[in-house]
Amino acid sequence: MSHEKASLIKMLNHIAINNASVGDQHTVAQVIEGHVQKFWSRRMKEQLHELIQHGCDDLHDAARLAGQRLCGIAG
């Protein structure tokens, strides 16, 4: 795994952990989605899409759900 992808995973997991108190997994995923949409560059979003498409066991469940939603895979 590249350093960039490892950094993305780390960032997503940090966002998930830092927002765990806002509610259940779906609520945390919404927070992550909003953060990614507002602050991530197009390149970072493309890398997230690649991670989700190829699967990534290292992602927090809420981060994975957010990524799937952002990629149009989950509802």
C-alpha positions as YAML, in Angstrom:
chain: A
units: angstrom
residues:
- id: 1
  name: MET
  ca: [0.00, 0.00, 0.00]
- id: 2
  name: SER
  ca: [1.29, 3.43, -0.91]
- id: 3
  name: HIS
  ca: [2.06, 6.07, 1.69]
- id: 4
  name: GLU
  ca: [-0.74, 8.26, 0.28]
- id: 5
  name: LYS
  ca: [-3.36, 5.54, 0.65]
- id: 6
  name: ALA
  ca: [-2.16, 4.72, 4.15]
- id: 7
  name: SER
  ca: [-2.50, 8.41, 5.02]
- id: 8
  name: LEU
  ca: [-6.05, 8.51, 3.64]
- id: 9
  name: ILE
  ca: [-7.01, 5.49, 5.72]
- id: 10
  name: LYS
  ca: [-5.47, 7.07, 8.80]
- id: 11
  name: MET
  ca: [-7.34, 10.36, 8.20]
- id: 12
  name: LEU
  ca: [-10.67, 8.61, 7.63]
- id: 13
  name: ASN
  ca: [-10.25, 6.50, 10.75]
- id: 14
  name: HIS
  ca: [-9.35, 9.58, 12.81]
- id: 15
  name: ILE
  ca: [-12.47, 11.39, 11.61]
- id: 16
  name: ALA
  ca: [-14.57, 8.35, 12.51]
- id: 17
  name: ILE
  ca: [-13.04, 7.93, 15.97]
- id: 18
  name: ASN
  ca: [-13.19, 11.65, 16.75]
- id: 19
  name: ASN
  ca: [-16.90, 11.72, 15.88]
- id: 20
  name: ALA
  ca: [-17.96, 8.41, 17.42]
- id: 21
  name: SER
  ca: [-19.93, 10.23, 20.11]
- id: 22
  name: VAL
  ca: [-22.34, 11.85, 17.62]
- id: 23
  name: GLY
  ca: [-24.36, 8.68, 17.22]
- id: 24
  name: ASP
  ca: [-24.50, 5.33, 15.52]
- id: 25
  name: GLN
  ca: [-22.39, 4.16, 12.59]
- id: 26
  name: HIS
  ca: [-24.71, 5.75, 10.01]
- id: 27
  name: THR
  ca: [-24.62, 9.14, 11.74]
- id: 28
  name: VAL
  ca: [-20.83, 9.04, 12.00]
- id: 29
  name: ALA
  ca: [-20.67, 8.08, 8.32]
- id: 30
  name: GLN
  ca: [-22.72, 11.19, 7.47]
- id: 31
  name: VAL
  ca: [-20.22, 13.36, 9.34]
- id: 32
  name: ILE
  ca: [-17.36, 11.73, 7.44]
- id: 33
  name: GLU
  ca: [-19.15, 12.22, 4.12]
- id: 34
  name: GLY
  ca: [-19.63, 15.91, 4.84]
- id: 35
  name: HIS
  ca: [-15.99, 16.35, 5.78]
- id: 36
  name: VAL
  ca: [-14.76, 14.60, 2.63]
- id: 37
  name: GLN
  ca: [-17.11, 16.58, 0.39]
- id: 38
  name: LYS
  ca: [-16.09, 19.91, 1.94]
- id: 39
  name: PHE
  ca: [-12.38, 19.54, 2.50]
- id: 40
  name: TRP
  ca: [-10.87, 16.77, 0.37]
- id: 41
  name: SER
  ca: [-9.33, 17.47, -3.02]
- id: 42
  name: ARG
  ca: [-10.50, 15.74, -6.17]
- id: 43
  name: ARG
  ca: [-7.37, 13.57, -6.10]
- id: 44
  name: MET
  ca: [-8.04, 12.45, -2.53]
- id: 45
  name: LYS
  ca: [-11.63, 11.58, -3.46]
- id: 46
  name: GLU
  ca: [-10.38, 9.54, -6.43]
- id: 47
  name: GLN
  ca: [-7.98, 7.67, -4.15]
- id: 48
  name: LEU
  ca: [-10.84, 7.01, -1.73]
- id: 49
  name: HIS
  ca: [-12.87, 5.60, -4.62]
- id: 50
  name: GLU
  ca: [-9.97, 3.25, -5.49]
- id: 51
  name: LEU
  ca: [-9.71, 2.10, -1.87]
- id: 52
  name: ILE
  ca: [-13.41, 1.36, -1.69]
- id: 53
  name: GLN
  ca: [-13.48, -0.41, -5.07]
- id: 54
  name: HIS
  ca: [-10.59, -2.69, -4.14]
- id: 55
  name: GLY
  ca: [-11.65, -3.22, -0.54]
- id: 56
  name: CYS
  ca: [-9.82, -2.09, 2.55]
- id: 57
  name: ASP
  ca: [-9.97, -4.03, 5.78]
- id: 58
  name: ASP
  ca: [-8.14, -1.28, 7.67]
- id: 59
  name: LEU
  ca: [-11.03, 1.20, 7.52]
- id: 60
  name: HIS
  ca: [-13.27, 1.88, 10.51]
- id: 61
  name: ASP
  ca: [-16.79, 0.60, 9.76]
- id: 62
  name: ALA
  ca: [-18.26, 4.11, 9.64]
- id: 63
  name: ALA
  ca: [-15.44, 5.28, 7.36]
- id: 64
  name: ARG
  ca: [-16.06, 2.34, 5.04]
- id: 65
  name: LEU
  ca: [-19.78, 3.10, 4.95]
- id: 66
  name: ALA
  ca: [-19.08, 6.77, 4.19]
- id: 67
  name: GLY
  ca: [-16.71, 5.78, 1.40]
- id: 68
  name: GLN
  ca: [-19.26, 3.40, -0.07]
- id: 69
  name: ARG
  ca: [-21.93, 6.08, 0.01]
- id: 70
  name: LEU
  ca: [-19.63, 8.64, -1.58]
- id: 71
  name: CYS
  ca: [-18.81, 6.14, -4.32]
- id: 72
  name: GLY
  ca: [-22.47, 5.33, -4.88]
- id: 73
  name: ILE
  ca: [-22.14, 1.75, -3.64]
- id: 74
  name: ALA
  ca: [-24.25, 1.93, -0.45]
- id: 75
  name: GLY
  ca: [-27.52, 3.71, 0.26]
...
